[in-house]
Amino acid sequence: MMKFEELQAVDIAGAAIPDVASGAAEVKGDKIVYKYKPLAVDTPYCINVLEQERECTKWHKIYFMKFKILPRNCMHCWKVVCRPRNLDELLELNELQKKMDIPGKCGMEIRETETYKGLYLGFWYCPLGDLKGAREVYKNAKRRVRGALSLETPVILKRGCTEMENAFGPSHLWTYTPQTRFKEMLLDTTIVVEEEKPPQSAVIQTHVIAFWIHYAHRMGDKTAAKHIENYPQSMGSIPTTTYHDVLPEIKEEVVPHEIAIQRLSENK
């Protein structure tokens, strides 16, 4: 009979049971099968060139978020990050990415725990495991950003996801431990992800860009005004009437029965 610690080390179902109960996953024999809808729909990002090499749903949403491990492939994931300084630059970046044949997306970071790295973000996904190639992508992206956006727009090359940096510390200190290797091998033999990866439709991109403008306005980005024809009425920006400094007359509409009562009073 296995000891508790040994059972705990190989227990995959424990973290997956809530997903099975909710219908997000199901047990099929010795496999736990997750079914995910296309990620390119409910998102604040325009996905301009779809990334097909990475299995981010499995590695990030399941291995990292549910089983708390740092997957091996995430340690070899390089991406170029651009941080537009306002909505204008984000829209310029969106047009730039469409012209570049590099997997990438750009949009808004609206999660409270990640926004400190930048509200407007753009990503280019470099060949997995190829740091030399990633540095070439970085040089190319930085040059194109300087030409299309600004010399001051930040562009960096980073490793993995911000959430993983927050959980495991600076990425240059990451290590792939024997415990992690064992857990990931076990997950690889147990977890199956069924996911469609169609290109993001023009209908969704229209919605995403409208959201950018609305959200930028809410966040006080002054460049949003030039993208709104009926500013401020259409964006809920009607000036607030104040009463601490002036005393405007407060008019009340008189309804018909009140008029009748008033006339009766006058006739008396």
PyMOL commands that set and color helices and strands:
alter all, ss='L'
color gray80, all
select helices_A, chain A and resi 4-9+13-22+56-64+73-76+87-99+115-117+131-148+162-168+171-173+178-188+202-218+222-227+233-235+256-267
alter helices_A, ss='H'
color red, helices_A
select strands_A, chain A and resi 25-28+31-36+45-49+78-82+104-108+120-125+155-159+191-195
alter strands_A, ss='S'
color yellow, strands_A
deselect
rebuild
show_as cartoon
